[in-house]
Amino acid sequence: MTWNDEEDDEAAGHGVEDPDEADMNDEPAEVPCPYCKREILEDLPQCPYCGNYISREDAPHQREWWWIVALVLLILLILVFVLRRW
């Protein structure tokens, strides 16, 4: 085979690697959920099984209600302590 024959073979599709079966798959890739380990679509922001968000950027901002309750209880305890001393 000469150099020109190789070019002709490549131009005709010979010597070109065929795509793998994975390349021809139209289904989206699946990855395990980092929380429940079930297979989910790679592009989902939230796991449909456990409901956890995959990344913090996708999760909505939650206000921590428990710290408000703790602060109110602390203030009440301080008030009770101060009022008992009077």
C-alpha positions as CSV (number, residue, x, y, z in Angstrom):
1,M,0.0,0.0,0.0
2,T,1.3,3.4,-0.9
3,W,0.9,6.7,0.9
4,N,-1.8,7.7,-1.6
5,D,-3.7,4.4,-1.1
6,E,-3.9,5.1,2.6
7,E,-5.3,8.6,1.9
8,D,-7.9,7.0,-0.4
9,D,-8.8,4.4,2.2
10,E,-9.3,7.1,4.9
11,A,-11.3,9.3,2.5
12,A,-13.5,6.3,1.7
13,G,-14.1,5.6,5.4
14,H,-11.6,2.8,5.8
15,G,-9.3,3.2,8.8
16,V,-11.8,5.5,10.5
17,E,-12.8,4.1,13.9
18,D,-16.4,3.1,14.2
19,P,-18.3,4.7,17.1
20,D,-18.8,2.6,20.3
21,E,-22.2,1.4,21.4
22,A,-21.9,3.9,24.3
23,D,-21.5,6.7,21.8
24,M,-24.7,5.7,20.0
25,N,-26.8,5.5,23.1
26,D,-29.4,8.3,23.1
27,E,-30.3,7.7,26.8
28,P,-28.9,10.3,29.3
29,A,-26.1,9.2,31.6
30,E,-27.1,7.9,35.1
31,V,-25.1,8.5,38.2
32,P,-25.7,7.3,41.8
33,C,-27.3,9.8,44.2
34,P,-24.7,10.8,46.8
35,Y,-27.4,10.4,49.5
36,C,-29.5,7.4,48.8
37,K,-27.2,5.8,46.2
38,R,-30.0,5.0,43.7
39,E,-29.3,5.7,40.0
40,I,-30.6,9.0,38.8
41,L,-30.2,11.1,35.6
42,E,-27.0,13.0,35.6
43,D,-28.6,16.4,34.8
44,L,-31.2,16.3,37.6
45,P,-30.9,19.0,40.3
46,Q,-32.8,16.9,42.9
47,C,-33.0,13.2,43.5
48,P,-36.6,12.0,42.7
49,Y,-36.3,9.2,45.3
50,C,-34.9,10.8,48.5
51,G,-35.6,14.5,47.6
52,N,-32.2,15.8,48.4
53,Y,-30.6,18.4,46.1
54,I,-27.4,17.1,44.4
55,S,-25.5,20.4,44.9
56,R,-25.9,23.4,47.2
57,E,-26.2,25.7,44.2
58,D,-29.4,23.9,43.2
59,A,-30.9,23.8,46.7
60,P,-33.3,26.7,47.6
61,H,-32.0,28.9,50.4
62,Q,-33.6,27.7,53.7
63,R,-34.0,29.8,56.7
64,E,-33.0,28.1,59.8
65,W,-36.0,28.4,62.1
66,W,-34.4,26.5,65.0
67,W,-31.9,29.3,65.8
68,I,-34.8,31.7,66.2
69,V,-36.5,29.4,68.6
70,A,-33.2,28.8,70.5
71,L,-32.6,32.6,70.7
72,V,-36.2,33.2,72.1
73,L,-35.7,30.5,74.7
74,L,-32.4,31.9,75.7
75,I,-33.9,35.4,76.1
76,L,-36.8,33.9,78.2
77,L,-34.3,32.1,80.4
78,I,-32.3,35.3,81.0
79,L,-35.5,37.2,81.8
80,V,-36.6,34.5,84.3
81,F,-33.2,34.5,85.9
82,V,-33.1,38.4,86.2
83,L,-36.7,38.7,87.4
84,R,-36.2,36.1,90.2
85,R,-33.2,38.0,91.6
86,W,-35.3,41.2,92.1
